[in-house]
């Protein structure tokens, strides 16, 4: 019987390296592909270096394991999808999470296309999530290591993609992965660092926006800081350079701690207030994708509004958009939580769970008139 073939997304880092070794040990025929999506100067340590450092690391590992390795040069497509969305979101007064957008529309799509091209049955990544089957359907569950669990970023993956996925690290913690690599003779790799930053930004995202949008000074002009009553507090640099919940780097001194409460791109205003004003027990979502509609009525339903946030018990219902503007959805989700959450940020994701089972998610909408829905 022929071995099952699996294509591993190889970043050159600790996790994907461990995945290659594990799948080989499990009897799979392994191939690796590294996506070249955005070149940063620090990835080219030597003068005249042709390939970014992470590509070289992935290639060296593949050679050592005796597996075929490919490089998918996706820089143009990445700019047109992920980077363009990132920029457009900030210009729209929202705060994007590029990984949530990248996974379904770019990373897993490219992996699937290459798997088809190479005749691979499965695709595998180093995400810390578990994949189970319930009622004949693939279901994502949180990774066993709650500090590394990455289910939050995968709520947009379709069942068709999940059918082909393998996530070997779901039952492991990071220390176990490092220990495994060291035991297999990859001590240098096991001790390597890892990055939690946006892969295409080296530094401040504001500088990135200025480089990517040549006419940004004409499009994003200085505006007014205001309070919740509309009183002018001062002048800001431009709404796109701020995010809800931000405290540092505001460039204004009020004699008390101040946080960004809301951003209005049409009026070019940034509303400031105190920490208590950031808290809410109800918020609106848009563009929902729910794998299990019945789960939204489950009494155990919880929601996370950012990657590192704790899940909060909640209730969800669908509502008609009472303040519909061009380009917005006619129907929204209203989420009411049992305890206040802080800094609900338009553009970020709200992800739903029943226990440790991922049941869906949505994007946080503008919170215009949220009290009218309650």
N, C-alpha and C positions, 0 to 999 in steps of 0.2 A: 504494500500500500504506500503510495507516494506521500511524502511529508506535506503538511499544510504550509503554504507560503504566507509570510507576514511581512509587511513593509513598515519599518519603524521610522518615525520622524526623529531624526538625529540632530540635536542642537549642538553637540560637542560637549555638553555638560554632564553632570553627575547622573541625573535621573534617566535620561535617554540612553546613556552608556550602560547603566545597570539593566535596563529593559532589554537591550540587545543580548546581553549575557544570559539573562534569565530565560528568554524565549529559545535561545539556542539549546540550553540545558533541558528545556521542556520538549525538545524534539522538533521544533519548527525549522523550516528553511527560511532564514532571515535575510532580508535586504534592507539597506538604509538609504534614506534620502534626506538631504539637508537643504532647507530653503534659504536662499540668499535673497533677503527682502529689502535690506537697507544697510548701506555701508557707513560705519562710524570711524572717524580717524583713529581712535584707540584700538581698533581691531586690526590695524596694520602696524605692527611693532617694528618691522624691519624695512629699510629703504628698498623699494623695488618689489615689495611683496605683492604677489598676484592675487592671492585669495585671502579673505578675512580669516582671522585666527581661529574662529569657531569651526569654519569649514575644514581647516587643516587638522584640527583636533578630531573631528568626526571621521575624517579620512584615515588618520593614523589608527584609530580604534578599529575601523572596518578592516584595514589591512591586517591588524593583529589577530582579529577574529576570523579572518578568511571569508568575509561576506562581501557581496557586491555593494558598492556605494555610488550614489548619484547626487548631483547637485542640480536643484531646480532653481534656475535664475528667474525669480518672480518679481524683480524690483519694479518693473513698470506697472504690472498689475496691482502690486501692493500699494504703490502710490495712488493709483486710480481708485482703489476701493477703501482700504483702511485709513491711509493718511488723509485722503480727501474728506472722508467722513469725520475724522478727528478735527480737522480744521473747520469744516462746516458746522459742527456742533458748537464749538466755541464761538463762532461768528453768530450763531443763533441764540446765544445766551445760555447754553447748556454746558454741562461738564461731562464729557464722554468717558466711557471705559472701553478703550480700543480692543482689549482682549475679548470682551463679550461679543463685539462685532466681528472680530477677526476669525474666531473659531469656526462659526458655521459658514461664513461667506468666503473665507480664504483658506485658513490652515487645513481644516478637515476636508474641504472641497479639493484642494490641491493634492492632499494625501490620497484621497479616493481616486482621483483621476490618474495619478501615477501608479497606484495599485492595479487599476484596470489595465494600464499600459504594460505593466510588468508581469501580469498574470498572477497577482497576489490575492489570496483569499481574504486576508484581514489587514487592518491597519492598527498600529499600536503607538502609544505615546507615553510619556512619563508623568501624566497627570495623577495626582493622588485622589482618585475616586474609585468606587467599586461599581461593577456592572452586574446586575442580577436580572432574572426574568420573572415577571409576574403576569399571570393570565396570558402567557405566550408572547409578551412584549418585553423588550429590553428596558430596564429601569436603572437610572443612576442613583446610587446611594453615596452618602458622604464617605470620604476616606477615613480609615481607622485612626489616623493621626489628625485630630481636629485642628492642630496648629498649621497643618499643611493642606487640609482639605481644599480642593479646587472646584468642587461642584458648582459653586456660585458662577463660575465663568462659562459653564457648559449648558445653561438652560435652553439655549436656542438650537441645540443639535437635534436633528430629526431622528425618528425611530429607524429610518432606512440607513442612516449613517451609523447609528449605534449598533445595528445588527452586525457590522463588520469590525467593531472596535474591540481592542483588548487593552486593559489598563492593569499591568502587572503589579504596580506599586500600591494599589488601593488598600491592601491589608498591612502595609508597612509604615513605619515612621522613618524620618530622615536619617536618624542615627543608624537604623538597621540597614538602610541602603548604603551608607558610607562603609559600615562594617562588612557588608557583603562584597563590595568592590575591593576593599583591602584584602579580604580573605582570598579573593580570586587573583591577586597579584597586581591589582591596579591601585596601589597605595597613593600615587601622586594624584590620580583622578579623584580618589575618595576624599582627599583633603582639599579639593578645589572649592572655591567660593561659588556663590550664586547671586544673580541679580534679580531684584524685585521691581525694577524700574521698567518704564515703557521702552520697548526694544529699539525704537527709532529715534529716541530723544536722548541727547547727551547734555544734561544741564536743565535749564529752566524752560518750561513749555512756552512761556511768553516769547523768549528769544526764538524758539522754533517757529512760532506763528509769524513773527516778523520776517524771518527768512523765507517762509513758504508763501506768504501773501505780500507781494511786492507793493501793492497800494493800500496796505493795512492802515497807514496813517490817515488816508482819506476816508476809509470805510469805518474805522474805529477811532473816534475822536474823544477828547476829554469830555466828561459829563459831570453830573451832580451826585454827590452822596446825599441821601435823604434819610429821615427817620420814618417810623411807621405811620406818622401823621402827615408825611409829605414835606416836613420842614427841611430846608436845605442846610446841610452840615458842612459841606466843603466840596472840593473838586477831585474827581478821580481821573485816572489815565485813559479809561475806556473800558466799557463793560466786559469785554472779552478777556480781560486780564484778571478777572476775579471769579471766585466760585463760592457757592453757598457753604456757610460754615467757616470760611476763612477768617482768621484773626490777625495773623502776622502779615507784614508787608502791605498794609492798606495805605500807608502814606498820609495818615490823618491822626491827630492827637485830640481825643475828646476828654481826657482826664479820667477815663474809665475804660475797662475792656470793651471792645466793640467787635461784633461779628457781622459777616455778610448774611442778611436774611433773605433777600430776593434780588434778582437781576431782571431789569426790564430793558431788553435791547431796542424796542421801538422808541422809548423815551430816553434811552441811554442813561438810566439812573441805576444806582446801586444802593439798596436799602440796608442800613445798619441798625443794629440793636444789641441787646444783651443776651446772655446765654439762655435765659428763661424763654425769650421770644423765639429761639430756634427750635424749641420743643413743640411737638404736636402729637395728637392721638388719632389723627385721621389724615390721609393723603390720597392723591389720585394717581392712577397709572394708565399708560396707553400701550398699544401694540403688544398686547398680551399673547403669550404662547403657552398653552396649558396642555400637558400631556394627559392629565386625568381631571376632567371637569368636575366629577363628583367629589374629588379631594378638596375642592375649594369650600365645600360645605362641611368638611370633617372638623369635629370639635378639637382635634389635635393640631390643626393647621398653624404653622408659624411662618414668619417672614423675616428675611435679612435684607437690609437696605444698603449694605456695602460689604465688601469682601470680609473684613475683619469683625463685623458687628455680630453680636449674639442674636440668635433667633428669638423672635418675640411672638407670643400668641396673638392671633388676629382673627378677624372676620372679614369676609370679602363679599361684595355684591356688585353687579353690573349696573351702571347708571348712564343715562343719556347726557351727553355733553351740553350743559346749559349755556355755555359761553363760547360756542363754536366759532372758530376763526378759520380762514382759508388754509388748507393743508392739514388740518387737525382731524382726528377721528371723531365720528359721531357718538361712539360709545366708549366709556371709560370703566375702569375698575376703581371702586372706592374701598379703601382698606382702613379698618378701624382696629387699633391695637389696644391691648389691655394695659400697657404702661407706655408713658411717653417715649418717643424716639426723637433724636436730635439731628438737625441738619439734613433733612430730606432734600436731596439734590437732583433737580431736573437733569435728565440725560443719563443718570446712573441707573442701575438695575435693582429691582426688588424681586427677590427670588423666594419661592414658596416651597415648604417642606411639610411632610407628615412624618413625624419622627425623623429618621435620617434619610428618608426617601425624597428625592427631588421631584416635584410635581408640576413645575412650571415657573414662569417669570413674566416680567413686563418692564417697560421703561417708566421711570418716574416722570410724570408729566408736569407741566406748569401748574402750580397750585392756586390758580386764579379762582376765587370764590368757593374754596373748598367747604366753607361752613354752610353754604347753601344746600349741600347734598346730605347733610347729617340730620 
